Structure formats: structure tokens, C-alpha cells
Amino acid sequence: MQGTYGQANGFILELRPSRTTRLLSSKFMHPTLNIAVKAARSAGKIINRASLDIESLNISVKQQSDYVTEVDRAAEAAIIAVLRDAYPAYGILAEESGLAGTDAHAEFQWIIDPLDGTTNFIHGVPQYAISIALAHKGVMQQAVVYDPNRNEIFTASKGGGAFVNGRRIRVAKRDKLDEALIGTGFPYRMFEHIDTYLAIFKEIAQKTAGMRRPGAAALDLAWVACGRMDGFWELGLAPWDMAAGSLLITEAGGLVGDLSGEANYMKTGNIIGGNPKIFSQLLQIIASHRTATLPA
């Protein structure tokens, strides 16, 4: 049976025998989410143009295996210009420009990664994204993760659900770990917990259908939200890597936590996400390997 279409309260509805999928029009988005989408698309244009001539880019090394390009900076400047123009009083925490003095005390704060997956980008690997989140007193309210390669824009509003290109998304329903596809990120800057990480990786790899390391945490979390991966875990991330993706997962019906299952991942940098069943099984494995020197 083909889907039938109609409208209800301004939303386009596609009706099928077993489910109803809601398409979210931009005019029904929260105003701040609309602005974040506008900012992400502005940055995406810069990134897409630069991807046509990667060899001409100026690349700097921030620290071991941590790169920044002129594209990162230009994309971040474009994002900030759009956000500041619309909401000049909101604070900003951005990967390349950091946190301005007055921004640290703002009630609302934008958290920005202009190009998550820079290493992929400079090697021509088409797996990177723009991540923008808005927090109110530390609680995520709005989220955008934009994949300019696939032209996929993941959005979420607290209490309003998660979407990709306007279509409602949910976490996967798999409940058995041995059938699950799990994402992770290899340590590339801080190696003090490498032995613990490898022990966790070994056990999870032995107990799942597969492991993936695409190389852009914000996009990995978005893929968990839409069910392409069943779970994700990583150590040592920055707030801008997790902010938007964590809201996408929770609004898609999943769970996100630190290595103790609590909500302190933005502080510790250690995160587990997934559908509820897979999240609890990952948490159990990872918690069993924790050491006194590895914060939750």
C-alpha cells in the first residue's frame, strides 16, 4: 500500500499501515533552531567549496594528530556571524575561538564545532559534519548536525523530537548486543587511558556484530539517533563534539551518559549513547573496565 498524504496543524503527514511519520517544516521549528540551521548551511557552503581543492589549504597542527585548517576558521566565523546577528546576548563556546570572557556567564550558550572530522576532511574522506547546539543553563535545548556531503541536516528540540531533513527519526530497536553495530573513536591525542580503551574495545568487538570508527563523533551520535548504529562510546571528547549529538539521541528515544551512566559526559568527555537496551549493555561492559584514574 502506498503512503497517503494530508495536513494536520500545518504538519505534513505520511500515513502508512503500521506507522505515522511526521515531517517537520522549517516554519514550525523553534526560532533559535531555524537560526542554527541557517548558520550550519552557511558553513556547509564554505566547506563544500574548499573540498574541491583540498591540496591548496593551509593546515596547522594544534597538538599531536589534532589539525586545524583555514576552512575550520572560516566556517566558524560564518556560524558565529549568523548566530551573533540574531542573538547578540547569547554566549558562544566554539572549538577554534574558545570561550569569550562574557560568554562564560551567559544564560544561553551556543556550542559550536565548525568542522568535526577535520582529519577526514584534509585526507578527502567524506565523513565530517558541522555541529551546533544551544544550551540554557547547561541543559541542551536545540541541536543541529549538518553533513554537507550527503546534505543531511539532523535537528532536535528538547521535548520536540529529532529529525533528519524534516523526517522524524528514532533510535534502532535492536536489543541484543551480538546483533548491534557499535561506533567508537580511537584515542588520538591523549593516550594515558589507551590500555583501558583497548581492553574495552576488545570485549565489545567480541560481543557485537561489528565496530565502526568513522572519525566524526558528532555525526556518529547523529547516526545512533537515526538508527544507523545501535550505540556509540568514546573517551576524551570535547563539549562541542557531544552537545548536539547527545540531544539528538535523547530526543530520538535513546539514552546518553558518562561511564557511570550519569549525565556528566559534557564535563568528563567520556560518553556512551544508544538505544535503551544497547546503552545498558555497553555501560555494563565499560564500567567493568574502569580504573581509579579514568573519570566517569
N, C-alpha and C positions, 0 to 999 in steps of 0.2 A: 504494500500500500504506500503510495506517495504521500509526502507531507502536505498538509493543508495550511494555509496561512491566514492570519487575521490580525486585528489590533485590539489591544486592551490597555486602557490608561496610557496610550502613547507608545507602548512597547510592541514590537513585532513578535508574534508568537508563531512557532512552527510546531504543529501538532502531529504527533505520531502515535501509533497504537500503544506504546509502552511508556512514553515519556514526553515531557514538555520541555523544550529548550527555549530559554529566553535570550533574545538579542537585545543588547543594551545600546541605544543610540547615544551619541556624544551629548546631545542636548539634555539628556537625563542624568548625566554624570554630575557629581559634585563639582562646583566651580573650581576648586583647587585641583581636582583630578584632571579636569579639562586643561588647565594651565600646565600641569606636569606632562600631559600627553603632548601638548604643543611644544614644550621645551625639549622633550625627548626626540620628537620628529625633527626639530631644528638641528639638534646634534647629529642625528642619523644622516642628514644630508651631507654634513661635513665629513663624517666617517666614510660614507659611500664614495664620495668624490676622491678622498685620499686613498681608498683601497685600490683604485685604478692605477696608482703609481707608487706602490709601497717603497720601492728602492730609492726614491728621492727623499724620503722622510729623514728628519733629524731625530735621532734616538739617543736618549740619555739613560744612564744606569743610576737608579736611586740607591739601591743596595744590591747585594748578590741576587741575581735572577729576578730582579724587580725593575722593570723598564717603564719609561715614560716617553711619549713622543709629542711632537708639536700638535698632533691630532687630538691627543688627550686634553691638552691645554685649551685648544681652540673649541673643542666640543664642550668642555666645562664652562668656558666663558660664555658660550652661546646659551647654555642651560641657565646659568646664573642671571644673564641679562633678561631672559623671559620671566623668570621667577621674581626677580627684584622689581621689574616693572609692574607686575601685577600685585605683589605682596611685599612692599619695601620694608615692613616691620618684622618680617619673619627671619629667623636666623638661618644660617647655612653651614653645614658641615660637608665639605667636599674633599675628595681624595687628593687632588693636586694642590688646592689652595688652603686646605685645612679649615680651621675654625677661627673666624674673626672675633676680636675681643668682646664686642657687644652681642654677638650671636650666641655666645655660650649661655646667656641668661634669658634668651627669648623663649616665650611660652610655646610658640610654634617653631619647628625647625625642619628645614629641608635637608635630607641626607642623600648625597649625590655620588655616584660613580659614573663618570662620563664615558668610560670605555673599560668595562670589566672583561678581561681576557686580552690585555694588550699584547702579551707574548704570542698568543694565537694570531692576533691581527698582523703583527710585524713579520710573521712567517707565512702569511697568506692562508691561514687556516680559518675558514668561515664560521667560527664559533666564538662570538663575543656579543656584548649587549650593553645597553645604557640602562642604568638603574637610578630611579628617583623615588624617594619616599618622603612623606610628610608625617612628622611626629608631633603630638601635642602632649607636653609634659612627659616626654619619654615613651608615650604609647603610640604605636603606628596607627595612622588614620587613613592614609592614601598610599597607593603603590603603583608604580609603572615600571615594567621591564620591557624594553624595546629591542627586538632582534632585527637590525636593519638588513641583514642578509635575506631573511625569509619574510620580511615586512610583517612580522608578528608583534603585536603590542599587547602585552599582558597587563591587566589593570585590576585593582581591587580597592574597595572602600570598606572600612570597618563596619561590619553589620550589613553590608550590601552585596556580598558575594564577590567571586572572582571571575574574570572573563579573559578571553583571547580574541582580539579583533571583534569584540562585541558579543561573542558567543559564550554562554555560561560554561564554566569548567568545574570539574570535580576531581579529587584525587582518585587513584585507581582503587579497585575493590579487592585486589588480591590480599589474602590473609595468611598465606603460607610463605615463609621466608625462602624455602627452596624453590619457589616459583617466581621470586621477586628479582627485579633488576634494580641494582643499587648504585647510586652515584657517590663519588668522593672527590677529594682533591689532594694531590700529593704535596707534602711539605716542600717548599722551595726557598724559604727564607730562613726559618728558624728550625733547627734540627735537634734541639735538646730533647724532644719527645719522639724522635724518629723510631726508636726501638719499640716504644709503646704503640705507635701508629702502625708499624709493620705487624705487630702481634695481632692487633685488631683487624687489620686488613686481611691477614691470613685466615682468621677464623670466619670472618664474614664471607670471604671468597669461597671458602669450602662449604658454606651453608646456604648459598644463594644460587639463582640461575645465572647470574653474571654481575660483573662490576664494570663501571664506566667512569672515566676521568676526562670529561670534555674540556675542562680548563677555564670555565667562567662560572663562578659559584652562583651569581645572581640568576643566570639563565638555567643552571641546574635546578635551582629551587623552583623556578617557574615551570620547569618540566615535571617536577614532582607534583606541582599544583594541578597540572592538566593531565596527569596520569601516564606520561611517557616513561617516567621512572617511578618506582614504588617507594623509594626512600633515598635519603642523602645524609652524609655526615662528613664533617671536615673539622680540622683543628687550626687555630691561629688565624682566623679571618678577621677582617676589619668591619666596623659597623656598616659602611656603605656596601659591603659585599652581601650583607644579610637583611638589611632593613626592609627593602621592598619585597624580596622573595619570601620572607617569613610571613608577611601579611597575606600574600597570595596563597600560601599553603593553608593557613588557618581559615581563610575565607572560602577555600575550596573544600573544607571539611577535614583537613588534616591536622596534625599536631607538630609543634616545633618546641624544642627545649635544648638546654645545655646537657652536659654529660651526666647530670643528676636528674634530668627530666624537668628542671625548673626553668624559669623564664629569664635567666641571667646571661643568655648567649651573647647579647649585644656588648656585655662587659667582658666576658671571658674570651670571646672569639671562637668558642667551640660550640658546634651546633649539630643537632640531629633533627631531621624532618621526615615526615612520611604520612601515609595513611595511618589511622589509629592502631591497627593490628601490627603493621610492619614497624611503626615507630617504637612500640613497646618491646618488640623482639630485638631491634637494633640497640635500644637502650640497655637491655639486659646484658647483651654481649659486651658492649663498650664499657659499661660500668664495671664489669668483672675484670677489666684490664687496667682500670685507673690506678695511678700511683699517687703517693703523697705530694709529688712535685707537679702533677698535672691538674690544674684547676678545672672545676666543672664547666 
